[in-house]
């Protein structure tokens, strides 16, 4: 354990880890659900997204669009509920790594930053889980 980590634990901040994970999961999960809901609710919006994927060079955009939308939606539900969080984190990281590689990298650092944060949060949830305030914790007991 390094000195900074030891000082954080000794200062009492570590007691807020589970609450911080809960807030991060709720915000990120809510964002993912909100971000794709229009594609789920509207065939026209889904077709528009498929067109975007076509222009961006994705193979089989009519298949890739709903796959992407439903992957994000299911990751969002998983994060909000805290169920299957590690797997959803891994899926989120891989999904947005593809998005950065195919689309956002062309936008520069500022343009790629949001998707990069989603990669990092996905990896964080994959590595450390959902915390105490999650269905994963309830089922694990």
Beta strands, then each sheet from edge to edge (+ up, - down):
end
